[in-house]
Amino acid sequence: MNYTLLVLSSPTSGHSAQTAAKFAHSVIVRGHSIERIFFLDEGTTNGSQAAVFPQDEADKLQPWTLLADEHGVELVLCIASALKHGMLDENEADRYARAGATVHPAFIISGLGQLIDAVSNSDRLMTFGD
């Protein structure tokens, strides 16, 4: 089975984003595939390379980067939502004359068309968050 995941919540608002990452890992371990993981609204902040979490908390970025690095899962931040939340890749930082990128390189910024494309090529869409 081929899944697309839609993540709507930030890494600091409850457990939805963490649950999404665990679900994605479980799907792959069981032999299924992930078409794409799309981050929308506050979910785009999951791609922040600037966030630092206390030492007694789990790294909220690592599960996503492992999915990208080890399994080739595409992690896409909605451009409109990303910009509203200060999430910039190198191109957007240059475009808006900002000091530098805030998005981890494992993530890309793109439009809603990427979500539509992923859903049309998937058997299931799983949504995590409000």
C-alpha positions in Angstrom: 0.0 0.0 0.0 1.2 3.5 -0.8 0.5 6.3 1.7 0.6 10.1 1.7 0.8 11.8 5.0 -0.4 15.3 5.8 1.0 16.9 8.9 -0.9 19.9 10.3 0.6 20.4 13.8 3.9 21.7 15.0 6.4 19.6 16.9 5.5 21.4 20.1 1.7 21.2 20.0 0.9 17.8 21.3 1.9 14.5 19.9 0.4 14.5 16.4 3.6 15.3 14.5 5.6 12.6 16.5 2.8 10.1 15.9 3.0 10.9 12.1 6.7 10.2 12.1 6.3 6.9 14.0 3.5 5.9 11.7 5.6 6.6 8.6 8.5 4.5 10.0 6.1 1.7 10.8 4.6 1.7 7.4 8.0 1.4 5.7 9.1 -1.4 8.1 6.0 -3.3 7.2 6.9 -3.1 3.5 4.6 -0.4 2.4 5.7 2.9 0.9 5.3 6.6 1.5 4.5 8.7 -1.6 5.2 12.0 0.2 4.8 13.7 3.5 3.3 17.2 3.1 3.4 19.7 5.9 0.8 22.4 6.1 -0.1 25.3 8.4 1.8 25.0 11.7 3.1 21.6 10.5 5.7 23.4 8.4 7.6 24.2 11.6 8.6 20.5 11.8 11.2 21.3 9.2 13.0 24.0 11.3 16.7 23.6 11.6 16.7 26.5 14.1 14.6 24.9 16.8 16.5 23.6 19.8 14.8 21.3 22.3 15.8 20.8 26.0 18.2 17.9 26.7 15.5 15.9 28.4 13.2 16.0 25.3 13.5 13.8 22.2 14.9 15.5 19.1 11.8 16.4 17.1 13.6 16.8 13.8 15.6 13.6 13.7 12.7 11.2 12.9 11.9 13.3 9.8 15.5 13.5 8.6 15.9 9.7 9.1 12.9 9.1 6.9 14.4 11.3 4.2 18.0 10.0 4.5 17.4 6.3 5.0 14.2 5.8 3.0 14.2 8.6 0.4 10.9 10.0 1.7 10.1 13.4 0.2 9.3 16.0 2.9 7.5 18.9 1.5 6.6 22.2 3.3 3.7 24.2 1.8 5.2 27.4 0.6 2.4 29.7 1.8 2.3 28.2 5.2 6.1 28.0 5.4 6.6 31.7 4.7 4.0 32.7 7.3 5.9 30.7 9.9 9.4 32.1 8.9 10.4 28.8 7.3 12.8 29.7 4.4 15.1 27.6 2.2 18.1 29.2 0.6 16.0 30.4 -2.4 13.3 32.0 -0.3 15.9 33.6 2.0 17.5 35.2 -1.0 14.2 36.3 -2.5 13.1 38.0 0.7 16.6 39.3 1.6 16.8 37.3 4.9 20.0 36.3 6.6 19.8 32.6 5.8 17.7 29.5 5.5 15.7 28.2 8.5 14.6 25.0 6.8 16.6 21.8 7.3 18.0 20.6 3.9 16.0 17.4 4.2 12.8 19.4 3.5 11.8 21.2 0.3 9.4 24.0 -0.1 6.7 23.7 -2.7 3.0 24.3 -3.5 -0.2 22.5 -2.8 0.1 20.8 -6.2 2.6 18.5 -4.6 -0.1 17.3 -2.1 -2.6 16.8 -4.9 -0.1 14.9 -6.9 0.8 12.7 -4.0 -2.8 11.9 -3.1 -3.6 11.0 -6.7 -0.7 8.5 -6.6 -1.5 7.0 -3.2 -3.9 4.4 -1.9 -4.4 6.3 1.4 -4.1 9.8 2.8 -3.4 10.0 6.5 -3.8 13.3 8.3 -2.2 14.2 11.6 -3.1 17.2 13.6 -5.9 19.8 13.8 
